[in-house]
C-alpha cells in the first residue's frame, strides 16, 4: 500500500501544480503557447498517475491483468473500488490524454481547456477519495 500512498501523494501534488498555472479563461489559455503546453502536460501526467495507481491496486489485490490501460478502470469498478461513473470519466480522460500525447490530428483547444479546467481536477480528486476508502474495505 506504500507505493499506492506515494502515488496518491504525487497525484495530489500534480493537481495543485496544475491549479497554480491554470488560466482563468479560454482566451488566456489559447493565446499563450507555453501555458497551454504546460496545462496539457499536467493533464497527461495526472491521467498517467491515475492509471499507475489503478495498476498498482490491481496487482496488489490480484484482480487479473488488464489488456489495456482503460480496462484497468473496469477492473476497479467490477471490484467495487471506484464507481461506474468515475470509470467512464477516467476512460474519457485517458482518450483525451492519448490524443494530446500522440498528436492524433488537430486538437480542439476549447475541448482540451474544458477537460483541464472543469473535469480532470474534479475527477482526480474523486479518484483519490474513492481509493482512500480502500483501507476501510
N, C-alpha and C positions, 0 to 999 in steps of 0.2 A: 504493500500500500504506500510505501515511502515514495516510490517513483511516481505514482499517481498524484500524491500530495504535492510533490515538486512540480509536476506538470500543471496542476491546478493553480499553484502559485504563479508559475510562468504565465499562464493564461490570464490571470488577474492583472499582472503587470502589463501584458500586451494590450489589454482593454484600456487600462489607464493611460498608456502611452498614446494609443490611437485617439482617445478622447482629448488629450492635451494638444494634438495637432489638427484635429478635425475642424474644417471650415464651417462657418455658421450658415452658409447658403450655397446653392448650386453655382451661382455666378462666380463666387470666390473660388470654389473648387475647380471649375472648368477653366478659369483664367490663369491658374498657377500650376505649371507643369510639375514642379518639384513637390508641391503639396499634394497634388493628385497622385503622383507616383508613390509618395510616402504612404498615403492613405491606402492605396491599393496593396502595397507590400504588407502593411499591417493586417489588412483583411486576409491576405493569403496566409500570413503567419498564424493568425487566430484560428483559421479553419484547419490548418495543418496541426496545430496544437490539440484541438478538439479531436481530430482523427487519431493522433498519437495516444491520447488518453483513452479513447474508445478501444483501441487495440490492446492497450495495457490491461484494461478491465477484462476484455475477452480472454486474454491469455491467463490472467490471474485466476479467473473463475472457470477456466477450461470450458468455454462456451462453443468452441469449434474454431474453424479457420475461414474467415470471410474471403471470398474470391476477389472482391474489390473494396475500395475504401468506403463507398456509400453503403455497402452491405453491412458494414460494422454497426451502423446505426440501427439497422433492422435487428441485429443480434441483441443490442441493448434493449430495444423495445420488446422483443419477444420474451426477454428475461426480466421484464418489469423494472428496468434500471432507468430508462427515460420514457417519456410519453410518445405516443404516435405523432402528435402534433409537432413536438420538438424534432423528432426524427425527420419528418418531412421538411421542416425548415433547414435542418442541417444538410440534408441532401441537396436542397436548392443552393445553399451557400457553397457547398462543395462543387457544384456545377459552375457557379459564378467564379469560384477560385480557379477552376481549370481553364475557364475562358481567359481570365487575366494572366495566369501563369504560362499558358501555352499559345497565347496570341491567336485564338481561333477567330479569324475575321475581324470585322470592325466592332469595337467595344462601344456600347451605348453608355456614354458618360453619365447621363442622368439616372439610368438604371443602377449603375455602379454606385453613384453618390447616394441614392436611396438605400441601397443594400448596406452601405457603410454607415450611414448616419442613423437609420431607423430600424435596422434589422439585426446586423451581426452582433452588436454590443448587447442588445436585449437577449438574443438567442444564446450567446456565450455565457451571459450571467445566469440564464435559466439552466443551461447545461451544468454549470458549476453547482448551482443549488440542488439539482436533481442528483448529481454524482456525490455530493457531500452526504446525502442521505444513505449512501451505500453502507456506511458504518452502522446505521440504525437497523439495517435489514439482516 
